[in-house]
Amino acid sequence: MSNKIVLITGASRGLGKNGALKLAQAGFDLILTYQHNALEAEQVAEQARELGQRAVALQLDLAAPDTLPDFVRCLSETLQSRWNGRTLDALIHNAGIGVHTPFTETSMAQFDQLLNIHVKGPYFLTQQLLPLLADNARILQLSTGLTRFAIPGYSAYAMMKGAVETMTLYLAKELAPRGIRVNVLAPGAIETDFGGGAVRDNQAINQYLAANTALGRVGQPDDIGAVMRLLLSDDAGWITAQRIEASGGMFL
């Protein structure tokens, strides 16, 4: 039986990398995207190949939505040449950036960049990928705990993720006739290099967040990669249109 194929955006590092390797361990073939870090993305692909899976890395810049048709053509050619024209079994919208700026100082340029990467890009990428998605496929979008609780400085970022959560509901409804499940995963604070690595590297921030988390620590990438794997598994086949928060119980 052929392995399932998953496309993961922003998989050269952080949560995308961890999720990719967790899925490779579960028997998924990988198509990884990166914006700039071609070498790091290829290293992730090589790790997946060492686990016995097929894996390729493709460049994608969600900050430039007008490039999406070229990416979709490249992806289609890759599926044809590497997988004999098979379709995708899963899509994870993981790529993103963090902006920590007070509401009074947020610029239009920052707002537009966040909008393109987190909302417009994933919306139209999913639309254009529909012919390449198998019936009964899984779509998983990444959100944030910041849509449930507020930390000053993240207004624009959290707004975009609020839009992602609403998008998830509509895609789940409109794609249900094809059996496509759509969910959104909302991590809490995780020790990665996201947002400059503040949660990982700043002990004061780390300790403050741990003290406000029910399980007494901030998250590790493995905590999120494991949930990605779970939500793409057959065991989660009756879950759709849901926001699943994996935060260890932050700010309860």
C-alpha positions as a Markdown table, in Angstrom:
| # | Residue | x | y | z |
|---|---|---|---|---|
| 1 | Met | 0.0 | 0.0 | 0.0 |
| 2 | Ser | 1.4 | 3.4 | -1.0 |
| 3 | Asn | 2.3 | 5.9 | 1.7 |
| 4 | Lys | 0.1 | 9.0 | 2.2 |
| 5 | Ile | 1.5 | 12.3 | 1.0 |
| 6 | Val | 1.4 | 15.4 | 3.1 |
| 7 | Leu | 2.3 | 19.0 | 2.0 |
| 8 | Ile | 3.6 | 21.1 | 4.9 |
| 9 | Thr | 4.3 | 24.8 | 4.5 |
| 10 | Gly | 7.2 | 26.3 | 6.4 |
| 11 | Ala | 8.8 | 23.0 | 7.3 |
| 12 | Ser | 12.5 | 23.9 | 7.3 |
| 13 | Arg | 12.5 | 24.6 | 11.1 |
| 14 | Gly | 10.5 | 24.8 | 14.3 |
| 15 | Leu | 7.0 | 23.3 | 14.5 |
| 16 | Gly | 6.9 | 22.5 | 10.8 |
| 17 | Lys | 10.1 | 20.5 | 10.9 |
| 18 | Asn | 9.0 | 18.7 | 14.0 |
| 19 | Gly | 5.6 | 17.9 | 12.6 |
| 20 | Ala | 7.2 | 16.7 | 9.3 |
| 21 | Leu | 9.4 | 14.3 | 11.0 |
| 22 | Lys | 6.7 | 13.0 | 13.3 |
| 23 | Leu | 4.6 | 12.3 | 10.2 |
| 24 | Ala | 7.5 | 10.7 | 8.4 |
| 25 | Gln | 7.8 | 8.3 | 11.4 |
| 26 | Ala | 4.1 | 7.5 | 11.0 |
| 27 | Gly | 4.7 | 6.6 | 7.3 |
| 28 | Phe | 3.9 | 9.8 | 5.4 |
| 29 | Asp | 5.8 | 10.9 | 2.4 |
| 30 | Leu | 6.6 | 14.6 | 2.6 |
| 31 | Ile | 6.5 | 17.7 | 0.4 |
| 32 | Leu | 8.0 | 20.5 | 2.4 |
| 33 | Thr | 8.0 | 24.2 | 1.6 |
| 34 | Tyr | 10.5 | 26.8 | 2.7 |
| 35 | Gln | 10.8 | 30.6 | 2.0 |
| 36 | His | 14.5 | 31.1 | 2.2 |
| 37 | Asn | 16.1 | 28.2 | 4.0 |
| 38 | Ala | 16.6 | 25.7 | 1.2 |
| 39 | Leu | 19.5 | 24.0 | 2.9 |
| 40 | Glu | 17.7 | 23.5 | 6.1 |
| 41 | Ala | 14.6 | 22.2 | 4.3 |
| 42 | Glu | 16.7 | 19.8 | 2.3 |
| 43 | Gln | 18.2 | 18.5 | 5.6 |
| 44 | Val | 14.7 | 17.8 | 6.9 |
| 45 | Ala | 13.8 | 16.0 | 3.7 |
| 46 | Glu | 17.0 | 13.9 | 4.0 |
| 47 | Gln | 16.0 | 13.0 | 7.6 |
| 48 | Ala | 12.7 | 11.8 | 6.3 |
| 49 | Arg | 14.4 | 9.8 | 3.6 |
| 50 | Glu | 16.5 | 8.2 | 6.2 |
| 51 | Leu | 13.3 | 7.1 | 7.9 |
| 52 | Gly | 12.3 | 5.3 | 4.7 |
| 53 | Gln | 9.9 | 8.0 | 3.2 |
| 54 | Arg | 10.1 | 9.9 | 0.0 |
| 55 | Ala | 10.5 | 13.6 | 0.6 |
| 56 | Val | 11.2 | 16.8 | -1.5 |
| 57 | Ala | 11.5 | 20.5 | -0.6 |
| 58 | Leu | 10.0 | 23.2 | -2.7 |
| 59 | Gln | 10.3 | 27.0 | -2.4 |
| 60 | Leu | 7.1 | 28.9 | -1.6 |
| 61 | Asp | 6.7 | 32.6 | -0.6 |
| 62 | Leu | 3.3 | 33.2 | 0.9 |
| 63 | Ala | 4.1 | 36.9 | 1.4 |
| 64 | Ala | 3.8 | 37.1 | -2.4 |
| 65 | Pro | 0.4 | 35.5 | -3.2 |
| 66 | Asp | 0.7 | 36.3 | -6.9 |
| 67 | Thr | 3.4 | 33.5 | -7.1 |
| 68 | Leu | 0.9 | 30.8 | -6.0 |
| 69 | Pro | 0.0 | 29.6 | -9.5 |
| 70 | Asp | 3.7 | 29.0 | -10.3 |
| 71 | Phe | 4.1 | 27.0 | -7.0 |
| 72 | Val | 1.0 | 24.9 | -7.8 |
| 73 | Arg | 2.3 | 24.1 | -11.2 |
| 74 | Cys | 5.7 | 23.1 | -9.7 |
| 75 | Leu | 3.9 | 21.0 | -7.1 |
| 76 | Ser | 1.8 | 19.3 | -9.8 |
| 77 | Glu | 4.9 | 18.5 | -11.8 |
| 78 | Thr | 6.6 | 17.1 | -8.6 |
| 79 | Leu | 3.6 | 14.8 | -7.9 |
| 80 | Gln | 3.7 | 13.6 | -11.5 |
| 81 | Ser | 7.4 | 12.9 | -11.5 |
| 82 | Arg | 8.0 | 11.6 | -8.0 |
| 83 | Trp | 4.6 | 10.0 | -7.2 |
| 84 | Asn | 3.2 | 9.0 | -10.6 |
| 85 | Gly | 0.6 | 11.7 | -10.5 |
| 86 | Arg | -1.0 | 10.9 | -7.2 |
| 87 | Thr | -2.9 | 13.5 | -5.2 |
| 88 | Leu | -2.2 | 14.9 | -1.7 |
| 89 | Asp | -3.7 | 13.2 | 1.2 |
| 90 | Ala | -3.1 | 16.0 | 3.7 |
| 91 | Leu | -2.2 | 19.7 | 3.8 |
| 92 | Ile | -0.8 | 21.5 | 6.8 |
| 93 | His | -0.7 | 25.3 | 6.7 |
| 94 | Asn | 2.2 | 25.9 | 9.2 |
| 95 | Ala | 4.2 | 28.7 | 7.6 |
| 96 | Gly | 4.1 | 32.0 | 9.5 |
| 97 | Ile | 5.9 | 34.9 | 11.1 |
| 98 | Gly | 5.4 | 36.6 | 14.5 |
| 99 | Val | 5.1 | 40.3 | 15.0 |
| 100 | His | 5.2 | 41.7 | 18.5 |
| 101 | Thr | 4.3 | 45.4 | 18.2 |
| 102 | Pro | 1.9 | 47.6 | 20.3 |
| 103 | Phe | -1.3 | 48.4 | 18.6 |
| 104 | Thr | -0.4 | 52.1 | 18.5 |
| 105 | Glu | 2.9 | 51.3 | 16.6 |
| 106 | Thr | 1.8 | 48.6 | 14.2 |
| 107 | Ser | 2.4 | 49.7 | 10.6 |
| 108 | Met | 0.4 | 49.0 | 7.5 |
| 109 | Ala | 3.4 | 47.1 | 6.0 |
| 110 | Gln | 3.5 | 44.8 | 9.0 |
| 111 | Phe | -0.3 | 44.3 | 8.9 |
| 112 | Asp | -0.2 | 43.5 | 5.1 |
| 113 | Gln | 2.7 | 41.1 | 5.5 |
| 114 | Leu | 0.8 | 39.2 | 8.3 |
| 115 | Leu | -2.4 | 39.2 | 6.2 |
| 116 | Asn | -0.7 | 37.7 | 3.1 |
| 117 | Ile | 1.3 | 35.0 | 5.0 |
| 118 | His | -1.4 | 33.9 | 7.4 |
| 119 | Val | -4.7 | 34.5 | 5.7 |
| 120 | Lys | -4.6 | 35.4 | 2.0 |
| 121 | Gly | -1.8 | 33.0 | 1.1 |
| 122 | Pro | -3.4 | 29.9 | 2.8 |
| 123 | Tyr | -6.9 | 30.8 | 1.6 |
| 124 | Phe | -5.9 | 31.0 | -2.1 |
| 125 | Leu | -3.3 | 28.2 | -1.9 |
| 126 | Thr | -6.0 | 25.9 | -0.6 |
| 127 | Gln | -8.4 | 27.0 | -3.3 |
| 128 | Gln | -5.8 | 26.4 | -6.1 |
| 129 | Leu | -4.8 | 23.0 | -4.6 |
| 130 | Leu | -8.3 | 21.5 | -4.6 |
| 131 | Pro | -7.7 | 19.6 | -7.8 |
| 132 | Leu | -4.5 | 18.1 | -6.3 |
| 133 | Leu | -6.2 | 17.1 | -3.0 |
| 134 | Ala | -7.6 | 13.6 | -2.7 |
| 135 | Asp | -11.2 | 13.1 | -1.6 |
| 136 | Asn | -11.2 | 12.4 | 2.2 |
| 137 | Ala | -8.0 | 14.4 | 2.6 |
| 138 | Arg | -7.1 | 16.3 | 5.8 |
| 139 | Ile | -6.4 | 20.0 | 6.0 |
| 140 | Leu | -4.8 | 21.3 | 9.2 |
| 141 | Gln | -4.3 | 25.1 | 9.9 |
| 142 | Leu | -2.1 | 26.5 | 12.6 |
| 143 | Ser | -3.5 | 29.2 | 14.9 |
| 144 | Thr | -2.4 | 30.4 | 18.4 |
| 145 | Gly | -3.6 | 30.5 | 22.0 |
| 146 | Leu | -3.6 | 34.3 | 21.5 |
| 147 | Thr | -7.0 | 34.1 | 19.9 |
| 148 | Arg | -8.4 | 33.0 | 23.3 |
| 149 | Phe | -6.3 | 35.2 | 25.6 |
| 150 | Ala | -4.7 | 38.6 | 25.0 |
| 151 | Ile | -1.1 | 39.5 | 25.5 |
| 152 | Pro | -0.3 | 43.1 | 24.6 |
| 153 | Gly | 1.7 | 43.5 | 21.4 |
| 154 | Tyr | 0.1 | 40.7 | 19.4 |
| 155 | Ser | -3.1 | 42.4 | 18.2 |
| 156 | Ala | -2.4 | 42.2 | 14.4 |
| 157 | Tyr | -0.9 | 38.6 | 14.6 |
| 158 | Ala | -3.9 | 37.3 | 16.7 |
| 159 | Met | -6.4 | 39.0 | 14.4 |
| 160 | Met | -4.9 | 37.0 | 11.5 |
| 161 | Lys | -5.2 | 33.8 | 13.4 |
| 162 | Gly | -8.8 | 34.6 | 14.3 |
| 163 | Ala | -9.5 | 34.8 | 10.6 |
| 164 | Val | -7.8 | 31.5 | 10.1 |
| 165 | Glu | -10.1 | 29.9 | 12.7 |
| 166 | Thr | -13.1 | 31.3 | 10.9 |
| 167 | Met | -11.7 | 30.1 | 7.6 |
| 168 | Thr | -11.4 | 26.6 | 9.0 |
| 169 | Leu | -15.2 | 26.5 | 9.8 |
| 170 | Tyr | -16.1 | 27.5 | 6.3 |
| 171 | Leu | -13.7 | 25.2 | 4.6 |
| 172 | Ala | -14.9 | 22.3 | 6.7 |
| 173 | Lys | -18.5 | 23.0 | 5.7 |
| 174 | Glu | -17.9 | 23.6 | 2.0 |
| 175 | Leu | -15.4 | 20.8 | 1.4 |
| 176 | Ala | -17.4 | 18.2 | 3.5 |
| 177 | Pro | -19.1 | 16.8 | 0.3 |
| 178 | Arg | -15.7 | 15.5 | -0.7 |
| 179 | Gly | -15.1 | 14.0 | 2.7 |
| 180 | Ile | -12.3 | 16.5 | 3.4 |
| 181 | Arg | -11.7 | 17.2 | 7.1 |
| 182 | Val | -10.5 | 20.7 | 8.1 |
| 183 | Asn | -9.3 | 21.5 | 11.6 |
| 184 | Val | -7.2 | 24.2 | 13.3 |
| 185 | Leu | -4.5 | 23.6 | 15.9 |
| 186 | Ala | -3.7 | 26.4 | 18.3 |
| 187 | Pro | -0.4 | 26.0 | 20.1 |
| 188 | Gly | 0.4 | 27.9 | 23.3 |
| 189 | Ala | 3.9 | 29.1 | 24.1 |
| 190 | Ile | 6.5 | 26.8 | 22.6 |
| 191 | Glu | 10.3 | 26.7 | 22.9 |
| 192 | Thr | 11.4 | 27.4 | 19.3 |
| 193 | Asp | 13.1 | 30.2 | 17.4 |
| 194 | Phe | 9.7 | 31.7 | 16.5 |
| 195 | Gly | 9.4 | 35.4 | 17.2 |
| 196 | Gly | 13.2 | 35.6 | 17.8 |
| 197 | Gly | 13.2 | 32.7 | 20.2 |
| 198 | Ala | 11.9 | 34.7 | 23.2 |
| 199 | Val | 10.0 | 31.8 | 24.9 |
| 200 | Arg | 13.1 | 29.6 | 24.5 |
| 201 | Asp | 15.9 | 32.0 | 25.3 |
| 202 | Asn | 14.5 | 34.6 | 27.8 |
| 203 | Gln | 14.2 | 32.9 | 31.2 |
| 204 | Ala | 12.0 | 35.6 | 32.6 |
| 205 | Ile | 9.4 | 35.2 | 29.8 |
| 206 | Asn | 9.7 | 31.4 | 30.0 |
| 207 | Gln | 9.2 | 31.3 | 33.8 |
| 208 | Tyr | 6.2 | 33.7 | 33.6 |
| 209 | Leu | 4.5 | 31.6 | 31.0 |
| 210 | Ala | 5.2 | 28.4 | 32.8 |
| 211 | Ala | 3.8 | 29.8 | 36.0 |
| 212 | Asn | 0.5 | 30.6 | 34.1 |
| 213 | Thr | 0.3 | 27.2 | 32.5 |
| 214 | Ala | -1.7 | 24.4 | 34.3 |
| 215 | Leu | 0.9 | 21.7 | 33.5 |
| 216 | Gly | 3.7 | 23.9 | 34.8 |
| 217 | Arg | 5.9 | 24.4 | 31.8 |
| 218 | Val | 6.0 | 25.9 | 28.3 |
| 219 | Gly | 5.6 | 23.6 | 25.4 |
| 220 | Gln | 8.2 | 21.7 | 23.4 |
| 221 | Pro | 8.1 | 21.2 | 19.6 |
| 222 | Asp | 7.3 | 17.5 | 20.2 |
| 223 | Asp | 4.1 | 18.5 | 22.1 |
| 224 | Ile | 2.8 | 20.0 | 18.9 |
| 225 | Gly | 4.3 | 17.6 | 16.3 |
| 226 | Ala | 2.5 | 14.8 | 18.1 |
| 227 | Val | -0.8 | 16.5 | 17.8 |
| 228 | Met | -0.3 | 17.2 | 14.1 |
| 229 | Arg | 0.3 | 13.5 | 13.6 |
| 230 | Leu | -2.8 | 12.6 | 15.6 |
| 231 | Leu | -5.1 | 15.0 | 13.7 |
| 232 | Leu | -3.9 | 13.6 | 10.4 |
| 233 | Ser | -4.4 | 10.0 | 11.4 |
| 234 | Asp | -7.3 | 7.8 | 10.6 |
| 235 | Asp | -8.2 | 7.8 | 14.3 |
| 236 | Ala | -9.2 | 11.4 | 14.0 |
| 237 | Gly | -11.5 | 10.8 | 11.0 |
| 238 | Trp | -14.6 | 12.0 | 12.9 |
| 239 | Ile | -13.1 | 15.3 | 13.9 |
| 240 | Thr | -13.7 | 18.3 | 11.6 |
| 241 | Ala | -14.3 | 22.1 | 12.0 |
| 242 | Gln | -12.7 | 22.0 | 15.4 |
| 243 | Arg | -10.2 | 24.3 | 17.1 |
| 244 | Ile | -7.8 | 22.1 | 19.1 |
| 245 | Glu | -5.7 | 24.1 | 21.6 |
| 246 | Ala | -2.4 | 22.4 | 22.7 |
| 247 | Ser | -1.1 | 24.8 | 25.3 |
| 248 | Gly | -0.8 | 22.7 | 28.5 |
| 249 | Gly | -3.6 | 24.9 | 29.9 |
| 250 | Met | -2.3 | 28.4 | 29.5 |
| 251 | Phe | -4.2 | 31.2 | 31.3 |
| 252 | Leu | -7.1 | 29.1 | 32.5 |
